[in-house]
Amino acid sequence: MTITITAFERSPDGGKGLARDTRVRWALEEVGQPYEVRLVSFRAMKEPAHRALHPFGQIPTYEEGDLALFETGAIVFHVAERHAGLLPDDANARARAITWMFAALNTVEPPILEFATAKLLEGDKTWSEERLPLLVDRVRDRLSQLSARFSDADWLDGKFSAGDLMMVSVLLRLKLSGILNEFPNLAAYVARGEARPAYKRAFAAQLTVNTGKPPTG
Ligand SMILES: N[C@@H](CCC(=O)N[C@@H](CS)C(=O)NCC(=O)O)C(=O)O
């Protein structure tokens, strides 16, 4: 059955891979599932046809036969459950990998998004200068907790899993800020994720959409 996902017709990040279709592409690449992409404009995302798929008028969505999903956590989990490669067979290890997916989305991503939003969209507000350091501190707190738990292992819990895919995807948003580099084990972890062939294919695919050109080098 054909898998179709949606992505921005033109991503606000110009193809840096931060739009959330990248994590879905990455999951599909990891498990070797081909997929098609329907590009949507900001206007189309808010129209009834798209809202029927995504009640909040966002990307990405996922369609496969009769099934339509939204929310990257649910989509990546679905892909990982249906295909080998992203969740361990051992029941406890599987439960732990799923725990890390939730941790990435519920505990690590929120302060990173608050910080990114404040920097990108609220920088001109009078209160921004006062608020930004608080948000940076919250991100630092989370990263130092993750860094301490992570130690110098390659992945969060043994082999690479959907938990790592989600955690790396969430941390990538910090790459340009410099905060990630304050935690060398986390910076190395993100680099390991980016070095995976499946990530590279996913990144290249979204870059080609956004720039008309595949990555060089
Ligand atoms: N929690 C959702 C967030 C989805 C989301 O924020 N999508 C962004 C693109 S990365 C979007 O569509 N933004 C446009 C908008 O909200 O109008 C998920 O993980 O899928």
The ligand as a Tripos MOL2 file, in Angstrom:
@<TRIPOS>MOLECULE
LIG
   20    19     1     0     0
SMALL
NO_CHARGES

@<TRIPOS>ATOM
      1 N1          3.1340   18.0280   17.6040 N.3       1 LIG1
      2 C1          3.0610   18.0700   16.1650 C.3       1 LIG1
      3 C2          3.5890   19.4240   15.7120 C.3       1 LIG1
      4 C3          3.3490   19.6410   14.2340 C.3       1 LIG1
      5 C4          3.8580   21.0070   13.8080 C.2       1 LIG1
      6 O1          4.0810   21.9190   14.6420 O.2       1 LIG1
      7 N2          4.0570   21.1690   12.5050 N.am      1 LIG1
      8 C5          4.5700   22.4250   11.9960 C.3       1 LIG1
      9 C6          5.6850   22.1560   10.9810 C.3       1 LIG1
     10 S1          7.0890   21.4260   11.7340 S.3       1 LIG1
     11 C7          3.4780   23.1620   11.2430 C.2       1 LIG1
     12 O2          2.7290   22.5780   10.4950 O.2       1 LIG1
     13 N3          3.4190   24.4810   11.4340 N.am      1 LIG1
     14 C8          2.5100   25.3290   10.7350 C.3       1 LIG1
     15 C9          1.3690   25.7510   11.5820 C.2       1 LIG1
     16 O3          1.2400   25.3120   12.7460 O.co2     1 LIG1
     17 O4          0.5760   26.5380   11.0790 O.co2     1 LIG1
     18 C10         3.8610   16.9110   15.5550 C.2       1 LIG1
     19 O5          4.8180   16.4540   16.1820 O.co2     1 LIG1
     20 O6          3.4890   16.4450   14.4540 O.co2     1 LIG1
@<TRIPOS>BOND
     1     1     2 1
     2     2     3 1
     3     2    18 1
     4     3     4 1
     5     4     5 1
     6     5     6 2
     7     5     7 1
     8     7     8 1
     9     8     9 1
    10     8    11 1
    11     9    10 1
    12    11    12 2
    13    11    13 1
    14    13    14 1
    15    14    15 1
    16    15    16 2
    17    15    17 1
    18    18    19 2
    19    18    20 1
@<TRIPOS>SUBSTRUCTURE
     1 LIG1         1 GROUP 0 **** ****
